[in-house]
Amino acid sequence: MGQINTVVGDVSGNVKKIIDAAEHARDNLNAGLIVFPELALTGYPPEDLLHRPDFIKRVESGLEKLKKDLYGIAILIGHPSGKVREDLYNSASVILDGQYLVTYSKQYLPNYSVFDEKRYFVKGDLPGIFECEGIKFGITICEDIWFTGPASQAADQGAEIILNLNASPYRQGKCQLREVEVRQRVAEVGLPIVYVNQVGGQDELVFDGGSFVISDKGQKVARAPAWQEGLFPVNIVRQQDGKLNLVGEVVSRESDLEMIYRGLVVGLRDYIEKNDFPTVVIGLSGGIDSAMTLALAVDAIGADRVKTVMMPSKYTSQMSLDDAAEMARGLNVRHSVIPIDPIVKQFNESLADLFVGMAPDITEENIQARSRGVFLMALSNKTGAMVLSTGNKSEMAVGYSTLYGDMAGGFSPLKDVYKTLVYKLANYRNNLKEIIPSRIITRAPSAELADQQLDQDSLPAYEILDVLLEQYIANDLCFEEMVEMGNDPELIARVIGLVDRNEYKRRQAPPGIRITDRAFGRDRRYPITSGYTINSKME
C-alpha cells in the first residue's frame, strides 16, 4: 500500500515519488504490486487544472515515463485520462514492464460537500480486472466502494481481491465510517478489499492515510498509521483450498483528539512547505487561540521557523504580556513586542474631524485590531514570513473578528475548530508536554480591545454558542427545530442573525484546515447577498 503525499499539479515531482516508492517496494520489500492513491499522478484535487489541455499532456508524459523507467514491479496508479471538457475520466492504470495491463475509470463521481467531480469527469461503466502473480484483482476508485455495483461487477468478472484507490479527506468520524462501509461491500461480494488512501494537506483539505485491508471474513488484517507517509506491506498467500489469506500489520487507531491535532499539524505543515514559505509569523496575544496556533506551528515546522509578535495596547493586561512571553520563551521562538498605542493614537487623531459628534464605539476597537494587521503584514512583506491568523470557527461564524485586522493572514489553522474544541486540543497538547501556560487555558477569553472586556459580554458562553452553531451550520436545523430542542428563542434568533450577516467576512477570510463535515468555504457555500432570513415566509 503506497500511502504517499503528492503535490497537486507537480506531475514531474509526483512521478519521481512514485518511481522511488515502487523501486523501494521492489528492492527492499520484495513486492510484486504496489497500489497508489486516487489521481496520485496529479495530486488531489487538481480542480480546474483539469480544464487545461497542456496539463493533461503532462499527465500523459508522466505515464510514459513510468512505462519507460519502471520494471520488475506492477504499479496501480490513479490519473486522469481522455480529452479535456469532452470525455475526461478519473482513471487508474496498471503498468508492468512497459505495458498497460488495464485501465479502469471511476463509475461513481461524488458531487457534494467538498467534491465536484462531475464538473470535470464523465463516469465509466466497465470493470477493471487484471492478473498479477496468479491472482486476479478488481479495481475500484474511492466513491465506487460506497456502492454495491463496481465491486460486484469486478467479482462477477472473476476478481479475487478488490483494490480501492482513494483520495478521501479527513473529517471527524470519517475513519470509522470508511471501515463500516468497506465491511458492507466485503459482506456483499465475499472478497477482501484493500483500501489505499493518500496522506497530506492540500489547501483546506487534509488527508489522513490510514490505509487498511478487510479480509473476506470482515476482519481488519492490516492498517497503516494515520498522518504518516510510507509503504505498508500486505502479504497474500494462496491456501490449499484456493482461497487467499492476506496478512499485514494492524496499527491501532488513534484517539479522536490525536487525529484532530495531528491533522491540523499536517495541514499547516504542508500548506507552508508546498507553498515554499520559509517562516511564519503569529500575533501572540496571550489568549488561547494564538497560543494554540503557536503550538501547531512549532509542531509543524519547528521553533526556528516561527516568529511571534506581541502588540499591546493600553487595554492589554500585564497577564497577557507575561503569558505570551512565557510561552514564546518555553518554545524557544523569536518573540518581539511592538506597542500599537502610538499608531492607534495617530489614526484616531487623523479621523477626529470626520468623527465629530460621534461617540466611540466598535470603530475604535477595530482600529486597534487593524493596526496589528498592518504590523504583521509589514513583517510578512519584508521577511517573507507568512502570517498565520488565529481566529476559530465560533468567532468566524458570528463575525467576532475584524476584517483586515485579526483576520489578516495567509492561512488560518483554527478556522474549522470551535472554541470549545480549542480548549480540548490545548489540554491534549499539554498532556503530551506542557507548552501552553495553564493560565492561558483557565482565564476568561477576551479580545482586550476595550476596558475590562470579555468575550461573554458580546457573545453567549461558548459552551452554549457552539451547540447552537453546530445545530444551525452543520445540521441545517431551522429556527423552529432549534426551539423545539429547548433553546432560548431570542438567543437562537440572535445567533442565526449573526451567522447570516457575516458571510461577507467569511468570504474574505484566509483558507484553513477542514476537520468537520461542514466547514466554511468550499464545504458550506452561502450567498452574501440574500433575502433569506429566519423570519422570511411566503406571502
N, C-alpha and C positions, 0 to 999 in steps of 0.2 A: 504494500500500500504506500504509494508515493505522496505523502501528505506535505505538499510544498506550498511556499509563499511566493506567488508570482506578482509581477508589476503590470498593471493594465497598460496596454499599448506598447510595451517593450518586448516585441516579438523576439528580437535577437537575444536579449538577456534571458528571456524565458526558455528559448531553445537551448541555450548553454546550460541553464539549470537542469533542464530535462535530461540532456545528454549526460551531464555529470552524475545525476542521480541514477540513471539507468546503468551506466558503466560501473558505479559503485555497487549497485544491487547485483549485477552480473559477476563482478570480480570478487566481491567480498562476502556476499550473501548467497551465492550460487543460485540466484533467481532465474527462472525461465520466463517470467512475465511480470511486468510492473504496471500498475494501474495508477494513472494520474487523475486529478480532478477535472471537473467540467470546464471547458474553454480554457484549459491551462495554457494553451499557446498564446492567447491574447490577454489573459487575466480576466477576472470577472468583477463587476460587469463592464464590458467595453463601451456600452451606451452608444452614442452617435458616431463613434469611430467606425461602427459597422456600416454607416452610410457612405463611407469613403472607399472608392474603388482601389486607391493606392494602398490602403490599409489591408484590404483583402489580398492584394498581390503580395504584401509582406508575409501574410499568413501562408500563402501558397509556397513562397520561397522557404519559409521556415520548415514546412512539411518536407520539402525536397531535401533540405539539409539533414533532417532526421533520417530520411531514407538513405542518404548517401553516407552518413557518418556513423550510424549505429548498427552494430552486428552482434550476433550471439545472444540476444535477448529480445523478446517481443514486448512492445510498449502499446498500451491503450491510452490514447491521448485525445483530449477534447479540443475542438476547434470549430470555427465557422466554415461552412462550405457552400458553394454556389455563387449566385450573382447578386450584387447589391441591389436592394429595392425590388427584386424580381422573385427569385426563388432561393433566398439565403436560408440555410438550415443551421441549427445548433447541433453539431455532429460530433462523433467520436470515431477514430480510426485505429485499427490495429496494424502496426508496422513491424515487419520481421525481415531482417536481412535484405533490405532494399525493396521490399514488396508490400503492397497493401493486401492484407488478408480480408478485411471487410471494413465498410464504413456504415455507421448507423446514425440515423437522425432522430432527434428527440420528438416524441409524439405529443406530450402534454406541455404546453407553453404557459407558464404562470403569468398572470396579468392582474395582479392585485398587490396590495401593500407596497413593498419596495420594488416589485418586479413589473417589468413592462416588456416582456419578450415578444409579444405579438406586434410590437412596434417595429421589430427588426426581422423576425424569423417567420417562416412558414413551417407547419408541422409535418413530420414524417409519418409513415404508416406501415413500414416494413420492419420485420425483426432483424436483429444483427447477431449472427451466430458465427463463431469461429472455433477452430480446434487448436490447442496448444499442448504439446507433450501428452497427447492421447486423451485430453479432457475437452469436452465441449462447453464453451462459455456462451452465455447470452448477455447482451449489452443493454443497459437502460441508463438514462441520464436524469438525475435529480428528480424533478416533479413526476417523472414516469413511475417512480416507485410508490407514489401516493395513490395510485390507481391500479386496478387488477389487470387491465388489458396488456400492457407491454411485457410484464413478467410472465403472464400466462401464454402470451404469444411465443415468447422465447422457449418456454417449457414445451409447448406443442411442437416446436421445431427441433427438439432433442437436446436442449441445453441441460447441463448437469449442475451448473453454478451460474447464478445471476450476478453480474458485476454492475454496480451503480455508481456513476461518476457524479460528484456533487460540487456545487459552489453554494452551500447553504449557510447564510449569515446567522450569526448568533443573536438570540434574544433570550430573555429569562424563560426557562422551562422548555426550550427547544430540544435539548439533548434527550430528555426523557421521551418527548413526543416522537422524535425520529425512531427511536428503538421500538416504541409501541407500533408505529406504522409498518416498519420493516418486518416485525414479527407477524403482523397480519398478512403481509404478502407471502412470507415463508409458509404460513399455515394454509394459504390458498393454493400455492403451486408445489409445495413439498420439496423445495430446493433451498440450499444455503444461499445467502445473499452477502456479498462483500460490498460494504458501503464506504467509499473513499471521499473524504471531504477536504477542501482546501483550508489553509490557515493563513491568518494575517489580516491587516487592515487595508481598506480601500475607501478613502473619503469617509463618509458616515458609517459605512458598513464594516463589520469586523467578523472574521470567520474563525471559528474555534477549532477546526480539525475534529478530533475525537472520532476518527475513522474506526469502524468496527465490523465484525463478522458475526452473523447469526446462523447457526447450523440448521440443518433440515429438521431438527427436533425442537427448534426455537430457543436454543441455548446460545448465550453470548460466549464465543470461543476466542475472540480477540478484540482488544480495544486499545487504540493508540491514545496517548495523553492529549488533553486539550491544550491549545495555545503553543504547541511545540512542533516545529518543522522537523521532518525526518522520514526515514524509511522503516516500515514496520512489517516484518516478515509474517507470512501465513503459509504454513506447510500443508500441502494437500497430498493425501495418501489414499490410493485406491485399495479397499479391503478385498478379502477373498470373495465376499458376496457381491462385489462390483460397486458397492456404494463408496462414496467419498468421505473421508474423515479430514476435517480442517482443524488445525491447531495453531494457536498463536498466543502471545502474551496478553493477558487481560489486566489493564491498568485500572485501578479503582477510580470511581467517579469523584470529581472534585466537589466541594461544598458549593452551595449557591453563591455565597458571598465571595468565595475564592474565584469562581467563574466570572462574576461581575468585575471584581477588582482587576484580575489578570486581563480580562477583555478590554478594559479601559486602558491599561498599560500598553497592550499590544496595539490597540487602535491609535493611541497617541504616538507611540514609537514609530509605527510605520508611516503615519502622516508626516512626521518630522523627517524621517530618513528618506522616504521615497520622493519627497519634495526638496531634498538637499538643503534643509535648514541647518546651519552649523550649531546654533544655540537657540534657547528660548528665554523669554523674559516674562516675569509674572509680577503684577502689582500685589504685593503681600500686605494684607490689611490687618492681620491679627485675628481674622474671623475664620470660621470653619471651612468655607468654600475655597478661599485662596490657599489655606493650609492643605486641604485635600488635593488641590491642583498641584501644589508643590510636591507633595508626596508622590503623586502619579508621575510627574515629570522626572524626578530623580530616579525613580524605579525604571522609567522608560529609557532614559539616555545617559544617566549618570550625573552626579552633582557638578562635575567640571563643565558641563554644557548648559547649566541653568543659572540664571541671574534673577535676583529678586529686588524689588524697589518698594520701600515704604514711603508713602506720600501723605504725611499727616496734615490735617487742617486744624483749626482751633477747636474743632469738636472731637478730634481723635484723643482717646483716653491714653493715659500712660500704660494701662494694662495692655492695650493693643500694640503699642510700641514695643513693650517688653516681650510680649509673647511672639510677635513676628521675629524679633531679633533672636530670641532663644531658639526658635525652630530653624531659622536660617543657619545659625551657628552650629546647631546639633547635626545638621545635614552637610555642613561644610560647603555651602553655596555662597557665591559672592552677593553681598547684601548692601544696598545703598539706602540712604534716607534723603529725600528731597521734599522739603516743606512746600506746600502749594499756596499758603496764605498770600504771599506777595502777588502771584499771578491772579488769584481769585479776587484780591482787592482791586487790581488793575482792571479786570473785567467789569466789576461792579461799578467802578468809577467811570469807566467808558460808557456804560449803559445808563448811568444815573439820569441824564437829561431825558432819555426816552422812557424811563420808568417813573417819572414824576407823578405822584398821586396814586401810585400802585403799591399795595402792601407787599412785603416779602412773602414768598410762597415757595412752591417746589422749584421754581426757576432758579433761585439762588442755590438750592441743593444740587440741581443738575449742573450748574456751572462748576461746582467742586468736582463732580464726577468727570465732567468733560475736560477739566484741567489735567486730571490724572491721565485721561486718554491721550491728550496731546503729548505729555511727557513720555508715555510708554511707546507711542508711535514714533516719536523722535528717536528714541533709543533703538527702535527696530530699524528705522531708515539708516541710521548712522552705523550700526554694528552688524546688521543682517540677521539679528535675532528675531524670531517670530514671537509675537505677543500671544500668550495664552489668556483668553478671557475666562473668568471664574464663575460665571452665573450658573445656577442649577435649573432644573426643569420647572420647579414650583414657581420660581421668580419669572422665568421665561413665559410661563403660562399666563400669569396675571399682569405682566408688564412691569413688575417690580425691578426695573433695570433702566439704565439711561442710554439711549442711542448716542453713539459716538463718545460714550464715557466708559462705564464698566463693561459695555457690550463690545468695545473696540478690541480687535484681535484677529488673528488668523485661524484659530481653532479653539473650540470650546469643549474640553473633555467632559464636563458635567452636564452638558446640555440636555441629556435624556435621563438624568439622575434626580429624582425627587429629593427634597431637602431631608426628609426623614431617613432616606437611604444613605445620604451623605454621612449622616452621623453613624449609621451602622457600619459603613465602609471605613470610617475613621477608627472606630473601635477594633474592627477586624485588622487593619494595618498595624495598629498599636499592639495588638496581641502577638503579632509576629516579632515586632521590635518597636519599642515606644519611640516615635519620632515626632508625634504631634503633642505639644504640651497639653496636659489634661484640662487646663483652664479654658483653652480654645473650644474644647468639646462641651464643657459644662456651662459656660457662660451663656446668657441670653443673646441671641443674634441681633445685630444692629448694623445699619449702614453707616452710622456715625456721620450723618450729613446735617444734623441739627442737634440742639442741646437735649441731652437725656433721651435720645431717640432709640426706640426698639422696633424690630420688625412687627411685633404683635400690636403695636399702636396703629398700624395701617392694614395689617392682614390678620386673618384668623390664625390661631395656633396651627403650626404646620401639621400636627397630627390630625387635625380636622380638615385643613385645606387639602392635603394630599389625597385624602379619601374622596373628597368631592371632585377633585381634578381627575382622579382615576375613573370615577363613575362617568364623568362628562366627556373626557377626552378619549379614554381607551375603550370604554364600554358603550359610548354613544347613548347614554341614558338621557331622556328628556327631563324637563323641569318636574312634571307631574310624577314621573317614576322616582326621581330623587327624593321628592317629598314623601312619597309612599314608603321609602326606606327609613323614614324617621328623621330626616334632616330638617333644619330650620329653613322655612321658605324664603325669608328675607336674605339669609346668608347665601342660599343657593342662587338666588337671583343676582346678588352682588358678584359672586364668583363667576357665574356664567357670563355676566356682562363684561367683566374684566378680561376673561379669556377671549371673547368675541371681538372686543375693541382693540386688542393688542396684536392682531395678526400682522399688521404693518410693521411692528417692531421685529417680530419673529422672522419675517421675510428678509430683514436686513441683518440678521444675526449671522455670525460665522458658523461654519459647519461643526458638528460634534458627533460623538460616537453613539450609535443606536444600540440600546440594550433592552428595550421594551418592544412590545408588539404594536405600539402606536407612538412613534417618535415624531417630533415636529420636523418638517422638511419634506423629503421625498415620500415619507410614510403617511403623514396627515396633511392633505392639501386643501386648504380652505381659501375662499376668495377674500381679498382685502376689502373691496367694495361690495357690500352685501346688505340687502334689505331684510335678511332673516334675523329675527330676534326671538327670545323665548316667549314674547307676548304677541308676536305676529300671527294672525289667523286669517283664514279665508273669509271674505265678507259675503 
